[in-house]
Amino acid sequence: MAEDQSSPTPRVSVVICVRDGAHVIGAQLEALREQMTEVAWEVVVADNGSTDGTAGMVREAIHGFPVPLRLIDASSRAGSSHARNAGALAAEGGVIAFCDCDDVVGAGWVQAAYTAAQQADMVGGSLRELLSPFRSDSPLIEGRAFTQASFGTAVLSCNFAASREGFLRIGGFDESLPPYGCEDVELSMRANEAGLSIAEAPMMLVYFRRTTRPRDVLRKTYHSAQAEAVVWHRHRDLYGARIRPQRLVWRVMEIPVVLARGSRGAHSVKGLLRDAVTRVGNLVGYWRFVRGDRAGAPLLIGQCD
């Protein structure tokens, strides 16, 4: 028998961070509206300073939504890490399930998140491509939201769940990282260090919206590479060799040779450009944040203003 969905104490809190997502968040809210689950749950939308009518759309969705839907102001600091942390602090459920405003969760996503989170402190789900028109059997994305990394296991922020206690105990997301990228890797590193268990939740399915415009792909790659340099610096025991300035400079100087060789081989132009932008971003991240004394300790929940 399903629990009373109007329960004042939800078991699961879905946290969605958003900034200027009025053109996409409607599909995600509709997918959440149609969830099939046996647990009491809620939705917390953390608005990171939208100016495009996102807040109005969410407020309209509140009326008639099958479970409590709340909109909170998470604009005091720019960035998805701050918005997710603000959403987690506002959440009332013992399990927090994170998804993005521009994706679409599967019909049993909430139930799968709750079930999997009973077996591990953090769980990462599976991803399918979000196609237009929508197809429930769209191709699976090989890069799931649960991965094996050099430091242990990791989750991706677009589709994971965690016990609220464990998430808050390790301080949530690092709000000091450069914008976009690596915040979920850095979170996973601290989770491993703290001894939290991380497992895969295949039934926790999200239809993932790929970034397709070349300019947007390269912009995200560039910002992510800057954040990567900060993570390398903070974890020199694992990545000390990668953050050496001589190596970073040399990798940038190698770009013309790599592009010339790759263009004559089987490498795609997109892959070559992403590699080049990553090399430049790593060097810029080192110069701006490490050499600029802006790569100190993480800024975590409990340490923020």
Solvent accessible surface area in square Angstrom, and as a share of the most:
residue,aa,sasa,rsa
1,M,228,1.02
2,A,58,0.45
3,E,62,0.28
4,D,96,0.50
5,Q,48,0.22
6,S,84,0.54
7,S,28,0.18
8,P,121,0.76
9,T,95,0.55
10,P,6,0.04
11,R,109,0.40
12,V,0,0.00
13,S,0,0.00
14,V,0,0.00
15,V,1,0.01
16,I,0,0.00
17,C,15,0.09
18,V,5,0.03
19,R,134,0.49
20,D,56,0.29
21,G,2,0.02
22,A,22,0.17
23,H,151,0.67
24,V,14,0.08
25,I,0,0.00
26,G,31,0.30
27,A,53,0.41
28,Q,0,0.00
29,L,8,0.04
30,E,85,0.38
31,A,16,0.13
32,L,0,0.00
33,R,78,0.28
34,E,105,0.47
35,Q,22,0.10
36,M,135,0.60
37,T,23,0.13
38,E,105,0.47
39,V,7,0.04
40,A,1,0.01
41,W,7,0.02
42,E,3,0.01
43,V,0,0.00
44,V,0,0.00
45,V,0,0.00
46,A,0,0.00
47,D,13,0.07
48,N,9,0.05
49,G,27,0.26
50,S,24,0.16
51,T,124,0.72
52,D,61,0.32
53,G,44,0.42
54,T,0,0.00
55,A,24,0.18
56,G,33,0.31
57,M,73,0.32
58,V,0,0.00
59,R,134,0.49
60,E,132,0.59
61,A,17,0.13
62,I,65,0.33
63,H,149,0.67
64,G,70,0.67
65,F,18,0.07
66,P,69,0.43
67,V,9,0.05
68,P,60,0.37
69,L,10,0.05
70,R,74,0.27
71,L,41,0.20
72,I,35,0.18
73,D,119,0.61
74,A,1,0.01
75,S,52,0.34
76,S,105,0.68
77,R,61,0.22
78,A,77,0.60
79,G,25,0.24
80,S,43,0.28
81,S,13,0.09
82,H,24,0.11
83,A,0,0.00
84,R,12,0.04
85,N,3,0.01
86,A,20,0.15
87,G,0,0.00
88,A,0,0.00
89,L,95,0.47
90,A,28,0.22
91,A,4,0.03
92,E,96,0.43
93,G,0,0.00
94,G,47,0.46
95,V,10,0.06
96,I,0,0.00
97,A,0,0.00
98,F,1,0.00
99,C,1,0.01
100,D,25,0.13
101,C,17,0.10
102,D,47,0.25
103,D,2,0.01
104,V,20,0.11
105,V,5,0.03
106,G,7,0.07
107,A,52,0.41
108,G,32,0.31
109,W,1,0.00
110,V,0,0.00
111,Q,47,0.21
112,A,14,0.11
113,A,0,0.00
114,Y,38,0.15
115,T,74,0.43
116,A,19,0.15
117,A,13,0.10
118,Q,94,0.42
119,Q,151,0.67
120,A,11,0.08
121,D,45,0.23
122,M,1,0.00
123,V,1,0.01
124,G,0,0.00
125,G,0,0.00
126,S,13,0.08
127,L,5,0.03
128,R,57,0.21
129,E,41,0.19
130,L,33,0.17
131,L,56,0.28
132,S,113,0.73
133,P,118,0.74
134,F,108,0.45
135,R,116,0.42
136,S,75,0.48
137,D,92,0.48
138,S,0,0.00
139,P,67,0.42
140,L,112,0.56
141,I,17,0.09
142,E,167,0.75
143,G,43,0.41
144,R,94,0.34
145,A,0,0.00
146,F,18,0.07
147,T,42,0.25
148,Q,133,0.59
149,A,39,0.30
150,S,90,0.58
151,F,37,0.15
152,G,25,0.24
153,T,27,0.16
154,A,3,0.03
155,V,0,0.00
156,L,52,0.26
157,S,9,0.06
158,C,11,0.06
159,N,0,0.00
160,F,0,0.00
161,A,0,0.00
162,A,1,0.00
163,S,27,0.17
164,R,65,0.24
165,E,110,0.49
166,G,0,0.00
167,F,0,0.00
168,L,46,0.23
169,R,134,0.49
170,I,16,0.08
171,G,6,0.05
172,G,0,0.00
173,F,0,0.00
174,D,1,0.00
175,E,21,0.09
176,S,41,0.26
177,L,19,0.09
178,P,8,0.05
179,P,88,0.55
180,Y,113,0.43
181,G,13,0.12
182,C,20,0.12
183,E,18,0.08
184,D,17,0.09
185,V,51,0.29
186,E,1,0.00
187,L,0,0.00
188,S,0,0.00
189,M,3,0.01
190,R,27,0.10
191,A,0,0.00
192,N,45,0.23
193,E,119,0.54
194,A,48,0.38
195,G,63,0.61
196,L,12,0.06
197,S,54,0.35
198,I,21,0.10
199,A,37,0.29
200,E,62,0.28
201,A,5,0.04
202,P,82,0.52
203,M,156,0.70
204,M,0,0.00
205,L,37,0.18
206,V,0,0.00
207,Y,11,0.04
208,F,58,0.24
209,R,93,0.34
210,R,115,0.42
211,T,50,0.29
212,T,105,0.61
213,R,143,0.52
214,P,94,0.59
215,R,182,0.66
216,D,31,0.16
217,V,29,0.17
218,L,48,0.24
219,R,116,0.42
220,K,52,0.22
221,T,14,0.08
222,Y,67,0.25
223,H,50,0.22
224,S,30,0.19
225,A,3,0.03
226,Q,1,0.01
227,A,0,0.00
228,E,50,0.22
229,A,0,0.00
230,V,2,0.01
231,V,5,0.03
232,W,18,0.06
233,H,54,0.24
234,R,48,0.17
235,H,20,0.09
236,R,115,0.42
237,D,126,0.65
238,L,88,0.44
239,Y,20,0.08
240,G,20,0.19
241,A,58,0.45
242,R,98,0.36
243,I,0,0.00
244,R,125,0.46
245,P,49,0.31
246,Q,131,0.58
247,R,74,0.27
248,L,2,0.01
249,V,66,0.38
250,W,148,0.52
251,R,51,0.19
252,V,38,0.22
253,M,120,0.53
254,E,52,0.23
255,I,23,0.12
256,P,89,0.56
257,V,73,0.42
258,V,41,0.24
259,L,58,0.29
260,A,46,0.35
261,R,166,0.60
262,G,3,0.03
263,S,82,0.53
264,R,184,0.67
265,G,49,0.47
266,A,110,0.85
267,H,126,0.56
268,S,68,0.44
269,V,107,0.62
270,K,150,0.64
271,G,38,0.36
272,L,17,0.08
273,L,74,0.37
274,R,122,0.45
275,D,48,0.25
276,A,13,0.10
277,V,31,0.18
278,T,37,0.21
279,R,25,0.09
280,V,55,0.32
281,G,0,0.00
282,N,2,0.01
283,L,38,0.19
284,V,38,0.22
285,G,0,0.00
286,Y,15,0.06
287,W,152,0.53
288,R,105,0.38
289,F,10,0.04
290,V,20,0.11
291,R,136,0.49
292,G,38,0.37
293,D,134,0.70
294,R,130,0.47
295,A,7,0.05
296,G,50,0.48
297,A,87,0.67
298,P,33,0.21
299,L,48,0.24
300,L,23,0.11
301,I,33,0.17
302,G,80,0.77
303,Q,108,0.48
304,C,38,0.23
305,D,173,0.90
